[in-house]
Amino acid sequence: MVGNAGKGRPLRDPEAADRLGIKPGTLMNARSSGKGIFASLPYLKIGRTVRYFEADVDNFLARHRVKRAG
């Protein structure tokens, strides 16, 4: 895909949700409402097709990782 170098392959809702450990409906609700932690996850929309890039999902998980001291 043009312009997606280093982003990995595009993931459908069920694949992205599985990787995040949530239900696909949670992603759909976050997109439509713009609320919640998953609303900040970037996605690509062309017509009715929605895709999340692997790198974006991985970066999202890395940003929300909690490291405990000790």
Beta strands, then each sheet from edge to edge (+ up, - down):
strand 1: 10-11
strand 2: 44-46
strand 3: 49-53
sheet 1: 1+ 3- 2+
end
